[in-house]
Amino acid sequence: MPNAVITDYTFPDVDIERSILEPLGCSLEARKSGKDPAALAALVRDADYVITQFAPVNAEIIAAMRRCRVIVRYGIGVDNVDLKAAAARGIPVCNVPDFCTDEVADHALAMILDLSRRITENALKIRGGEWGIAVPVTAMRTLRNQTVGIVAYGRIGREVALRLKGFKCPVIVFDPVVDPARMRADGVEPVSLDELYARSDVISLHCPSTESTRYMINASSIAKMKKGVLFVNVARGTLVRTDDLAAALRSGAIAGAALDVTDPEPINPDNPIVGMPNVLINAHIASASPQAVLKLRTDAAGIVRAAIRGEKLTTVVNGVVA
């Protein structure tokens, strides 16, 4: 009998996954937390199929797998899985690339608008019993008059750009792997990364965290940005050096930041950016909606179902042909 394990999950239960896998004769064992390395290694040791959410499926954990046929990540990003270690063992790693495109694009747009119009700060002033504008008038921006720079033009980055067209603001995009003609056809301007830094009034990140992008937002790259830029990150916390971001927010180099992701997660409540009035932080919830969660869980279990049936896996991210 094939067996699958779920290393960790934040859902109330795993009934959806059971309903998909158990009729195939596949047993399923699930743990709420995958933080303990020894327990995690023991859990995956004899598993045929591994589904993971946030547990660190690193080289040591992968080395403990004796019969794993596929690793599936609940989500788009796969930075908690060592792709090279899995590839070396011939284990395909799959993600769920399209489960929350609209949710994250909506969230990014909401954060851009909040920073531009200072909605949260003005609402908190009223909640505190005061009436009037909470910030200088010069801090209130019109989105139409701002150039928005989008870093990465995948599913989510493109949807953010298309949403911004309704606000009539210039949109520039950096993505070295997307055909510039496709961007121009969407009404956005392809540029180099340095040009995006120099021209953008708002920068929104939509790239994965990889060896080439990790900590790409740092003191050096911030120095290339237009003074007073607004910064949005709904991608991955490890794209940003938090200390460098804090310093830029204190100096005014960056006028405001909205973060759905941080480094680390959860962020330490004592971190200085937590209390900054020009910073808005969410707890990695941009992908959340009932529809998105249902698709995420159904698709993740569906990948395991396809593997059990010997079908082609269509979302492999580490180049292993199953």
N, C-alpha and C positions, 0 to 999 in steps of 0.2 A: 504493500500500500504506500503510495507516495505521501510525503508529509511536507507541510509548509509551516513556517514560523513567522510571526510578526514581532520584530525586536522591540517595538515601542509604538504607542499611539496615544492621541489626545482626544479620541472620540469616546462617547459614552460606552460603546461596546464594539464588538467586531461581528455583529450578526449579518451585516451585508456581505462581508467576505466569506463567512461560513456558508451562506446561502448559495454562493457561486461555486465554492470549492468542494464542499462535502458531498454534493450529489455526484461528483466525479470520483468518489472514493478516496479523496485526499483529506487526511487529517490536518487540523490546524491548531497550533499552540500559539498563544499571544501573551505578551508581557506588557504591562503599562509603561515600564521604564526600562531603558537599555543603557543606563549610565555605568553600571558595574561591569568592568571588563571581563572578570572571571565568569560571571553569570551569563554575560552575552556570548562569550566563546563557547560555553557549555550548551547554550540554547541552539546555536547555529551548527554545532559540530556534525550532527547527522541529518540536518535538514536538506531536503531536495530543492526547496524553494524558499527564498528569504525576502520578506517585505519589510522595509525599514522606513522610519519617519525622520527622527533626529539622532538616533543612536550613532556613535562614531564607528562606522564599519571600516576600520583602518586595515593596514597590511597584516597586523597581528590577528585580528578577528577573521580576516579572509583566509589566513594560513590555517586557522582552526577548522575551516570547512572541509569536510572529507568527501561530500557528494553533491554539493550545491550545483544546480543547473542554471539558475538565474537569480540575480538580485534586483529587486524592484524598489524604487524610491517613491514614496508618497510625495509627489511634488515635481516641480520643474527642475530646480537646481539639484545637483548631485554632489555638492562639495563635502558632504559627510561620508562619502564612499570613496575609497582609494581605487580609482579607475584603473590605474596601471597595475596594481596588485591583482585586481580581478582579471584583467586581460592576460596577465602572465599565467594565471591558472586556467585560462580559457572559459571564464565565467562571464556571460554577457550581463551588463548592467543596463536596466531600462528605467525610463522616467515616465511621467504623465505630463506631456508638454503643453496641453491645451485645456486644462481644467479650469483656469481662473483668469483667462485673458481679460475679459470685460471687467471683472471685479478689481484687478490690480490697475488697469488703465483708468477706471473711474476713480480709484483711490489716489493715484498720482495726480490726476486733474484736480481733485478736491484739495489736495495739499498745495498745489500751485496757486489755486484761488485763495486758499486760506492765508498763505504767505503774502500774496499780492494785496489782499484787502484787509489783512490783519483781523480776521473774523474772531478767532479764539481770544485774542487779547482784549478786543472790545467787548466780547460777551462776558469775560471774566471781570471786567471793570464794573459792569452792571450787577453781576452777581455779588460783587463786593460792596454794593450799596452806593456806588458813585454813578453819576450821569455825565456823559460827555465822551469825547474821543480819547482813546487810551494811548495813542501814539501821535507823534508829530504828523501834520498833514503831508509832509514830504515823504513819509513812510508808506502812504497809501498809494498803491500803483494801479494803473490801468493795464490790463493784460494785453489789449490791442497794441499798446505802445512798447511792449517788451519783446525782445527776441528770445525765443525759447530754444535751448540746445538740448537735443536728445542724444544720449550716448547709447548706441546699439539699436538697431532697427529690426528686431525680431517681431514676434507676434504682438507682444505688449507695447514695445516702443512704437510700432506702427499705429496701433490703436490709439495711443496717446496723441500722436501727431494728427491723426484724422479727427479726433475730438477737438483739438486746438484750432482746426480750420474754422470752426464755427465762431471762434473769438477773434478771427481776422488778424492774428499776430504772426509775424515772421517765424518760421520754424526751420532750424538748421539741424543737420544730423551727421553724426560720425558713426560709420560702421564699415570696416575695411573688407567685409565679406559679402556685402549686399551690393548688387548692381546699382550704380548711381542713376541709371536710366529709370529704374523702378522707383527710386526716391523722387526724382523729378516728375514722374508721372503722377505721383501722389500729391504734388504741389509743395514738396519740401526741398531744401537745398542741401546737397551733400557737401561736406567740408572736412578738412583735417581736424584732428583732435585739438591741436594748438589753436587753430582758428576758432573752433567752437568755444574754447576757454576764453579767448580774447573778445569775442563778439556777444556772448550770451548774457542776458540779464537774469535768466533763470536756467539752471542746469538740472536735468532729470536723468538719473542713471537707470538703465534697463539691461545691463550686461551680466553674465554669469561671473562668479568668482573663480578664476583660474590662475595659473601661474603667471600669466601675462597681465591680468587685471587686478590681482590682489594688491590692496593699498595704493591703487592708482590715484586716489585723491589724498594728497599729502602736501607738506609745506611747499614742495617744488611746483606741483601742478596748481596749487591754489595761487601761487605768485603769478601765474600766467593768466589768471581770471580777471575779468573786469571788477574793479572795486565795488563792493556793495551788491554782488551777485546773490541771488536766492538759490538755495540748494535743496534738491529733493532726492531721496534715496528710498525706493521701494524694491530694490533688487537684493543685495546681500550686504550685511554689515561689514564684512571683511574687504569691501572695496575701498574703505575709508579708514585712515589713521585718525582715531577719535581724538587724540591729544592735539593733532594738527588742526582738526576741525574746530575744536574748542578755542584754540588760540586765534584762529581766523574770525570766529564769532565775537570774541572779546575785542579784537582790534577793529572790527568793522569791515575787514576784507570781505567777509561773507556777512550779509545783512540779516539773513535768517535761514534756518534749516528746518525741514520737515522730514522725519525719519520714521519709516515703518520697520526698519531693521537696524540693528546696532552691533557693535563688536566690543565686548561679548554680548551674548543673549542668555539670560536677561541682563540688562545693563545694571551696574552697581548703582543703587540709589544715591550714593555719595558722589558719583561722577559729576563734575561741574556742569556739564551740558544739560543735566536733568533739570536744574533749577533756572536755566537761562530763559528770560521772557521771550526771546526771539527764536526759541527752539520748540518744535512740536514733535513729540515722540509717541508712536504707537507700538504695541507689543507684537509686531510681525503678524498683523491681522488683515492685511490688504486683500488676501485671497479669500476671505471668509464670506460665504453665503450658503444657504442650504443647498442650492443647486450645484455649486462648485464642490462642496464636500461630498455630495452624492456621486458626482462624476469622478472625483479623485479616487474614492474607495472602490467604485465599480470598475473603473479602468485598471487600477492596480491589481485587483483580484483577477480581472480579465486577462491581464498579461500572463499571470501564473496559469490560468485556464488554458491559454493558447500554448504555453510551454508543455503542459501535461498532454495536450492533444497532438503535440509534435508540429504545430503550426509555426509559420514564420513570425518572428518577433519584429515589430515595425518601429520600435522606439529605442533601439540599442544606442547607447551614447559612448561606448568605449571600443567600438570597432570589432567586437567579437561576433562572428557569425554563428548563430545557434544551430 
